[in-house]
Amino acid sequence: MNDQKNSNNTSRPLDALGQALNSQVLINLKGGKEFRGVLQSFDMHMNLVINDAEELKDGESERRLGVVLVRGDNIVYISPG
């Protein structure tokens, strides 16, 4: 059964985050806040370190934040930015 999963190129969520390292990501948080920046690192709890982060409002940059640590349990979704 594991061979079938591997042949279908199925990956685990942390594998997908690993592929997004050093690329721009869009992060949506509980409460509706949205951030965009370069994914620098993450851990098994999906805590993220984002470089060149900016807070977005209605898809537009509202303010630049620089380096940000996002706690994993606040994340609704992460998408390639």
Secondary structure, 3 states (H helix, E strand, C coil): CHHHHHHCCCCCHHHHHHHCCCCEEEEEECCCCEEEEEEEEECCCCCEEEEEEEEEECCEEEEEEEEEEECHHHEEEEEEC
